[in-house]
Amino acid sequence: MKYILTLYFTVVFFKYNYGQSNSRITNDNPRHTISVQTVPKKWLQVEAGLGVKVNKVYSLKTSRYALPSLLFRYGLSKRIEARLLTGIAYSRYHFRSGTIDRKSDTWGSGPVELGGKLHILDEKKVRPSISFSAHYRFNNNLKLSTDTINGGNFRFSFQNIFSEKFQLDYSTGIDWISWKAPERYIYTISPVLHFNEKWSGYIEASGIIWSSYSPLHFIRTGARFNPAEHYSFDIIAGKAWNRKERGYIIESYPRGEIALQFSWRFRTSNK
């Protein structure tokens, strides 16, 4: 946390320009960082992604494929959006130890998360834009896990725009995979560089912190292409950098991952 604060205040010190985000589409996936922007009123935004996450603990290798992951965002007002996350997933398990070589696979729907986002404050001088998002997680339809207890999460997101070329996104919150599981404290920080109106690049450092375990950190890098105002393509790859030899939940922080996403938005009413 002290390194994150040091980076933030250093960048703020050298800040020479700020302003409102332009009208190009902004998406929440595939980064872990949730953007501060909400979808315009009576617009629907769809974010669909394909990807693979790989986890290996001792003799067991698990590969999970998103086919696809889906995020639906609908603007209820200027500052409030409704959100629905779901998707189809395929997992392959490969256990190899001595004379044993066993494979299996499972298809299923991902957990359904229903929630919303509230844009609280706009950026003003060194004060960042701030938003709050929260979801209730329904695990009962999840065929890829034995855990059927529902869960939830919430997140505060922040953004500082330092120029037309550079912005800093960051967030923090708490996640419960299920209500019986211990809470996980989440942090993310993601510098974004806009090369021109169509191309952007970003890196992201993120992590989870438990009360009884050592924290786990993850690094990702990606690129975004905006061919038009309401469309974007993202590609991202990442890897855990301080992973221990114990099983972490694969859908959150695998050993490595790569993902491709297409996002688009459209008006649902002319009024």
Disulfide bonds with the S-S distance in Angstrom:
none
